[in-house]
Amino acid sequence: MELTITTNPAPERYTIAVVGEVDISNATKLRDAIDLALEQPTEEVCLDFEQVAYIDSTGVGVLVGAAHHAAERGLRFAVVNAQPGVMRVAQLLGVDQEISITAL
């Protein structure tokens, strides 16, 4: 499934809406979108995962790396509206303790 990314930049929150499945075949596309957001003048980078039904370990690695890069830049980083399958993967890998991720 193709990954679609839509951005909504704002000074308070740079939102990245993601649609599709995040896996090894497209994780670089997500990483690039997040990296671009982290370079913008904003206080928070927020990923909206409402339309993401699946994420693999490569995608989770992108999220963890992004959270660390955001912290280095003094920005907040959050994943919101995570579907149950995505939350389960995050919880199984302990990522929910490392990044801000909230369920749909």
Backbone as JSON, one array per atom type, in Angstrom:
{
  "sequence": "MELTITTNPAPERYTIAVVGEVDISNATKLRDAIDLALEQPTEEVCLDFEQVAYIDSTGVGVLVGAAHHAAERGLRFAVVNAQPGVMRVAQLLGVDQEISITAL",
  "N": [[0.84, -1.18, 0.0], [0.52, 2.21, -0.82], [2.12, 4.99, 0.71], [0.81, 7.95, 1.92], [1.46, 11.3, 2.55], [0.61, 14.22, 4.21], [1.15, 17.59, 4.96], [0.81, 20.11, 7.49], [1.96, 22.92, 8.23], [2.62, 25.01, 11.04], [3.32, 27.67, 13.37], [3.02, 26.85, 16.07], [2.47, 24.1, 15.96], [3.52, 21.61, 13.85], [1.94, 19.62, 11.75], [1.82, 16.31, 10.59], [0.05, 14.37, 8.57], [-0.57, 11.01, 8.1], [-1.23, 8.44, 5.79], [-1.93, 5.12, 5.15], [0.19, 2.18, 5.17], [3.01, 1.83, 7.21], [6.09, 0.73, 6.47], [9.11, -1.16, 5.75], [9.42, -0.59, 3.06], [8.65, 2.03, 2.64], [9.47, 3.64, 4.71], [11.52, 5.5, 4.59], [10.41, 7.64, 3.23], [8.63, 8.64, 5.14], [10.49, 9.31, 7.15], [11.92, 11.34, 5.83], [9.92, 13.33, 5.6], [9.46, 13.9, 8.29], [12.01, 14.77, 9.08], [12.2, 17.13, 7.57], [10.15, 18.6, 8.77], [11.21, 18.91, 11.33], [13.13, 20.79, 10.91], [11.83, 23.14, 10.63], [10.46, 26.31, 11.78], [8.91, 25.73, 14.5], [7.07, 24.63, 17.41], [6.29, 22.09, 18.03], [6.24, 18.82, 16.6], [3.86, 16.87, 15.16], [2.55, 13.77, 14.5], [-0.14, 12.51, 12.78], [-1.73, 9.62, 13.01], [-4.17, 8.5, 12.33], [-5.08, 7.25, 10.02], [-3.39, 5.1, 9.69], [-2.97, 1.81, 9.64], [-1.09, -0.12, 10.08], [2.24, -0.69, 11.2], [5.67, -1.43, 10.87], [8.74, -2.73, 12.35], [10.76, -1.16, 11.25], [9.46, 1.24, 10.67], [8.74, 1.96, 13.28], [11.27, 2.4, 14.29], [11.91, 4.72, 12.88], [10.15, 6.52, 14.11], [11.13, 6.55, 16.76], [13.74, 7.52, 16.35], [13.08, 10.04, 15.32], [11.84, 11.21, 17.54], [14.02, 11.45, 19.25], [15.66, 13.2, 17.77], [13.99, 15.43, 17.74], [13.96, 16.08, 20.46], [16.64, 16.78, 20.8], [16.63, 19.17, 19.45], [15.04, 20.67, 21.0], [12.31, 20.49, 20.64], [8.88, 19.44, 20.89], [7.55, 16.18, 20.32], [5.1, 14.13, 18.95], [2.9, 11.34, 18.49], [-0.3, 10.95, 17.39], [-3.71, 9.74, 17.59], [-3.36, 7.0, 17.1], [-4.08, 3.85, 15.71], [-5.48, 0.74, 17.02], [-3.81, -1.5, 16.3], [-1.35, -0.32, 15.72], [-0.79, 0.9, 18.17], [-0.52, -1.39, 19.71], [1.83, -2.6, 18.66], [3.66, -0.58, 19.32], [3.5, -0.7, 22.11], [4.32, -3.36, 22.61], [6.97, -3.22, 21.82], [7.9, -1.43, 23.62], [8.0, 1.21, 22.98], [6.07, 3.05, 23.55], [6.78, 4.0, 26.0], [8.86, 5.57, 25.47], [8.31, 7.51, 23.55], [5.84, 10.06, 22.89], [2.81, 8.78, 22.39], [-0.49, 8.43, 21.47], [-3.7, 6.87, 21.58], [-6.31, 6.35, 19.13]],
  "CA": [[0.0, 0.0, 0.0], [1.3, 3.43, -0.9], [2.06, 5.88, 1.86], [0.5, 9.33, 1.56], [1.81, 12.2, 3.64], [0.14, 15.59, 4.04], [1.67, 18.4, 6.06], [0.13, 21.35, 7.84], [2.9, 23.65, 9.09], [2.17, 26.15, 11.83], [4.34, 28.0, 14.37], [2.84, 26.09, 17.31], [2.46, 22.65, 15.71], [3.68, 21.16, 12.47], [1.24, 18.34, 11.73], [2.05, 15.42, 9.46], [-1.01, 13.35, 8.49], [-0.05, 9.86, 7.37], [-2.26, 7.51, 5.34], [-1.36, 3.9, 4.57], [0.96, 1.32, 6.05], [4.4, 2.24, 7.32], [6.96, -0.44, 6.53], [10.47, -0.97, 5.23], [9.38, -0.1, 1.68], [8.35, 3.46, 2.55], [9.86, 4.33, 5.94], [12.37, 6.64, 4.24], [9.51, 8.75, 2.88], [8.17, 9.2, 6.41], [11.65, 9.92, 7.79], [12.2, 12.6, 5.14], [8.89, 14.3, 5.96], [9.7, 14.29, 9.68], [13.24, 15.57, 9.11], [11.87, 18.46, 7.06], [9.35, 19.27, 9.81], [12.08, 19.24, 12.46], [13.94, 21.95, 10.53], [10.95, 24.3, 10.52], [10.25, 27.08, 13.02], [7.7, 25.27, 15.18], [7.3, 24.17, 18.78], [5.97, 20.66, 18.14], [5.96, 18.04, 15.39], [2.81, 15.94, 15.53], [2.15, 12.83, 13.45], [-1.51, 12.03, 12.91], [-1.74, 8.24, 12.5], [-5.55, 8.01, 12.28], [-5.27, 6.41, 8.83], [-2.3, 4.12, 9.62], [-3.43, 0.57, 10.28], [0.03, -1.04, 10.31], [3.61, -0.17, 11.21], [6.62, -2.49, 11.2], [9.83, -2.28, 13.21], [11.48, -0.08, 10.58], [8.67, 2.44, 10.92], [8.88, 2.3, 14.7], [12.61, 2.98, 14.41], [11.82, 6.1, 12.38], [9.49, 7.32, 15.16], [12.05, 6.71, 17.9], [14.8, 8.43, 15.91], [12.5, 11.37, 15.21], [11.63, 11.72, 18.9], [15.33, 11.84, 19.77], [16.08, 14.4, 17.05], [13.16, 16.54, 18.22], [14.44, 16.44, 21.79], [17.92, 17.48, 20.62], [16.34, 20.52, 18.95], [14.18, 21.34, 21.97], [10.93, 20.44, 20.15], [8.03, 18.32, 21.31], [7.23, 15.24, 19.24], [3.99, 13.27, 19.38], [2.1, 10.57, 17.53], [-1.66, 10.97, 17.9], [-4.75, 8.98, 16.88], [-2.84, 5.69, 16.67], [-5.04, 2.76, 15.69], [-5.12, -0.31, 17.98], [-2.67, -2.32, 15.85], [-0.13, 0.49, 15.86], [-0.54, 1.02, 19.62], [-0.05, -2.7, 20.21], [3.23, -2.74, 18.27], [4.42, 0.37, 20.14], [3.54, -1.22, 23.48], [5.13, -4.57, 22.63], [8.37, -2.84, 21.68], [8.22, -0.5, 24.69], [8.14, 2.54, 22.41], [5.1, 3.95, 24.2], [7.44, 4.57, 27.16], [9.94, 6.42, 24.97], [7.77, 8.64, 22.78], [4.45, 10.38, 23.19], [1.9, 8.16, 21.42], [-1.82, 8.28, 22.04], [-4.61, 6.08, 20.77], [-7.44, 6.93, 18.42]],
  "C": [[0.88, 1.24, 0.0], [1.08, 4.28, 0.34], [1.82, 7.3, 1.36], [0.76, 10.21, 2.77], [1.35, 13.61, 3.29], [0.64, 16.4, 5.23], [0.84, 19.66, 6.24], [1.05, 22.12, 8.8], [2.25, 24.83, 9.79], [3.23, 26.44, 12.89], [4.24, 27.18, 15.65], [2.99, 24.59, 17.08], [2.54, 22.39, 14.22], [3.09, 19.75, 12.43], [1.55, 17.59, 10.43], [0.98, 14.33, 9.52], [-0.52, 12.23, 7.59], [-1.2, 8.91, 7.04], [-1.56, 6.31, 4.7], [-0.67, 3.07, 5.63], [2.41, 1.77, 6.04], [5.24, 0.98, 7.47], [8.29, -0.14, 5.88], [10.47, -0.37, 3.83], [9.16, 1.4, 1.58], [8.76, 4.26, 3.79], [10.73, 5.55, 5.65], [11.53, 7.86, 3.89], [9.0, 9.43, 4.15], [9.31, 9.92, 7.12], [11.96, 11.28, 7.16], [11.2, 13.69, 5.51], [9.1, 14.81, 7.4], [10.94, 15.16, 9.78], [12.99, 16.99, 8.63], [11.09, 19.26, 8.12], [10.23, 19.72, 10.97], [12.98, 20.45, 12.17], [13.13, 23.24, 10.48], [10.83, 25.04, 11.85], [8.91, 26.72, 13.66], [8.06, 24.81, 16.58], [7.11, 22.67, 18.92], [5.78, 20.07, 16.75], [5.01, 16.93, 15.82], [2.45, 15.07, 14.33], [0.74, 12.34, 13.74], [-1.58, 10.67, 12.21], [-3.15, 7.66, 12.41], [-5.78, 7.04, 11.12], [-4.14, 5.41, 8.62], [-2.73, 2.88, 10.38], [-2.28, -0.36, 10.66], [1.34, -0.27, 10.31], [4.54, -1.32, 11.57], [7.76, -1.9, 12.03], [10.65, -1.18, 12.57], [10.77, 1.24, 10.81], [8.77, 2.9, 12.35], [10.25, 2.93, 14.95], [12.65, 4.43, 13.94], [11.2, 7.0, 13.46], [10.42, 7.58, 16.33], [13.17, 7.68, 17.54], [14.3, 9.86, 15.83], [12.3, 12.0, 16.58], [12.96, 12.19, 19.5], [15.83, 13.11, 19.09], [15.29, 15.63, 17.51], [13.66, 17.02, 19.57], [15.76, 17.2, 21.7], [17.7, 18.92, 20.17], [15.42, 21.3, 19.91], [12.72, 21.41, 21.53], [10.18, 19.28, 20.77], [7.74, 17.46, 20.08], [6.15, 14.31, 19.75], [3.39, 12.53, 18.19], [0.71, 10.5, 18.14], [-2.57, 10.12, 17.02], [-4.26, 7.63, 16.36], [-3.94, 4.63, 16.76], [-4.57, 1.64, 16.62], [-3.92, -1.15, 17.57], [-1.35, -1.6, 16.01], [0.21, 0.65, 17.34], [0.02, -0.28, 20.17], [1.43, -2.9, 19.88], [4.1, -1.82, 19.14], [4.56, -0.14, 21.57], [4.41, -2.47, 23.58], [6.62, -4.26, 22.57], [8.82, -1.86, 22.76], [8.38, 0.94, 24.22], [7.19, 3.54, 23.07], [5.68, 4.57, 25.46], [8.49, 5.6, 26.75], [9.47, 7.65, 24.2], [6.32, 8.88, 23.21], [3.59, 9.8, 22.07], [0.56, 7.92, 22.09], [-2.74, 7.6, 21.04], [-5.72, 6.91, 20.15], [-8.64, 7.03, 19.34]]
}
